[in-house]
């Protein structure tokens, strides 16, 4: 029994050491864009729960999350610039840099969908159907970009 615990300790220690070897620099471009994308995802998850009916329709909450998403919508793209390509790609495919024009089109489409959703949510009266359509348009821009430019 003692040998089992010793072996388990050695295995866990080795795993811990190996995971430390692969930690990212928190100031690297990959880490910086991941940080922004996680913040964006947090708002998007709330919007998803509302759109899917998991959470009741709350226009005020949705507007708060859309505003947070809008404030972040310009931030991650600067970490995809040519100067950061050699710093590692993270989950980004190489075609982010080899097909910059298409990548920029996807970024512009995303920003447009966020802006549209902000306008929809800022209206005096917003109904669930209108919100849901704007949310799905936003979701589609994310999915289309990820299909072409992200390794899963």
C-alpha positions in Angstrom: 0.0 0.0 0.0 2.9 2.3 0.8 4.4 1.7 -2.6 1.1 2.7 -4.2 1.0 6.1 -2.4 4.7 6.7 -3.3 4.1 5.9 -6.9 1.0 8.1 -7.0 3.0 10.9 -5.4 5.7 10.6 -8.1 3.1 10.6 -10.9 1.4 13.7 -9.5 4.6 15.5 -8.9 5.8 14.7 -12.5 2.4 15.9 -13.9 2.7 19.1 -11.9 6.2 19.8 -13.1 5.3 19.1 -16.7 2.3 21.5 -16.5 4.5 24.2 -15.2 6.8 23.8 -18.2 3.9 24.7 -20.5 2.6 27.8 -18.7 2.1 30.8 -20.9 3.6 34.2 -20.3 0.6 36.3 -19.1 1.9 39.2 -21.1 2.2 37.3 -24.3 -0.1 38.2 -27.2 -1.8 34.8 -27.0 -2.5 35.2 -23.3 -3.7 38.8 -23.8 -6.2 37.9 -26.5 -7.3 34.8 -24.6 -8.0 37.1 -21.6 -10.2 39.4 -23.8 -12.0 36.5 -25.4 -12.8 35.0 -22.0 -14.3 38.3 -21.0 -16.3 38.4 -24.2 -17.4 34.8 -23.7 -18.7 35.7 -20.2 -21.1 38.2 -21.7 -22.0 36.0 -24.6 -22.9 33.2 -22.2 -25.5 35.4 -20.4 -26.9 36.4 -23.8 -27.0 32.7 -24.9 -29.0 31.7 -21.7 -31.5 34.5 -22.5 -31.8 33.6 -26.2 -32.1 29.9 -25.4 -34.8 30.4 -22.8 -32.6 29.1 -19.9 -32.9 32.5 -18.4 -36.0 34.7 -18.6 -36.0 37.6 -21.1 -34.5 40.6 -19.3 -33.9 43.5 -21.7 -32.0 45.5 -19.2 -29.6 42.6 -18.4 -29.2 41.9 -22.1 -28.3 45.5 -22.8 -25.7 45.5 -20.0 -24.1 42.4 -21.5 -24.2 43.8 -25.0 -22.6 47.0 -23.8 -19.8 45.0 -22.1 -19.3 43.0 -25.3 -19.3 46.2 -27.4 -16.6 47.7 -25.1 -14.4 44.6 -25.7 -15.1 44.2 -29.4 -12.1 46.2 -30.6 -9.6 44.7 -28.2 -8.5 41.2 -29.1 -7.7 41.9 -32.8 -4.5 43.9 -32.1 -3.0 40.7 -30.7 -3.3 39.1 -34.1 -0.9 41.6 -35.8 2.0 40.4 -37.9 4.5 41.5 -35.2 2.9 38.9 -32.8 2.8 36.0 -35.2 6.2 34.6 -34.1 5.0 34.7 -30.5 2.9 31.6 -31.0 -0.5 31.1 -32.4 -2.5 29.6 -29.6 -5.7 28.3 -31.1 -5.4 30.5 -34.2 -4.7 28.9 -37.5 -1.9 30.2 -39.7 -4.4 31.6 -42.2 -5.2 34.4 -39.8 -1.9 35.9 -41.1 -1.9 34.4 -44.6 -5.5 35.5 -45.4 -5.6 38.8 -43.6 -8.3 40.3 -45.8 -10.8 37.6 -45.1 -9.9 37.6 -41.4 -10.5 41.4 -41.3 -13.9 40.9 -43.0 -14.8 38.4 -40.3 -13.7 40.9 -37.6 -15.8 43.7 -39.3 -18.8 41.4 -39.5 -18.5 40.6 -35.8 -18.2 44.3 -34.8 -21.2 45.0 -37.0 -23.3 42.3 -35.3 -22.3 43.6 -31.9 -23.2 47.2 -33.0 -26.6 46.0 -34.4 -27.4 44.1 -31.2 -26.6 47.2 -29.2 -29.0 49.3 -31.4 -31.7 46.6 -31.0 -31.3 46.5 -27.3 -31.2 50.3 -26.9 -34.6 50.6 -28.5 -37.5 51.8 -26.3 -39.3 48.5 -26.6 -37.5 45.3 -27.4 -39.3 42.0 -27.7 -37.8 38.5 -27.3 -38.0 37.6 -31.0 -36.1 40.7 -32.1 -33.5 40.1 -29.4 -33.1 36.4 -30.4 -32.6 37.2 -34.1 -29.9 39.8 -33.2 -28.3 37.3 -30.9 -28.3 34.6 -33.6 -26.8 37.0 -36.1 -24.0 37.7 -33.6 -23.5 34.0 -32.9 -23.2 33.2 -36.6 -20.4 35.8 -37.1 -18.5 34.0 -34.3 -19.1 30.6 -35.7 -18.1 31.5 -39.2 -14.8 33.1 -38.1 -14.0 30.2 -35.8 -14.6 27.7 -38.6 -12.0 29.3 -40.8 -9.5 30.7 -38.3 -9.5 28.7 -35.1 -8.0 25.3 -34.3 -10.3 23.4 -31.9 
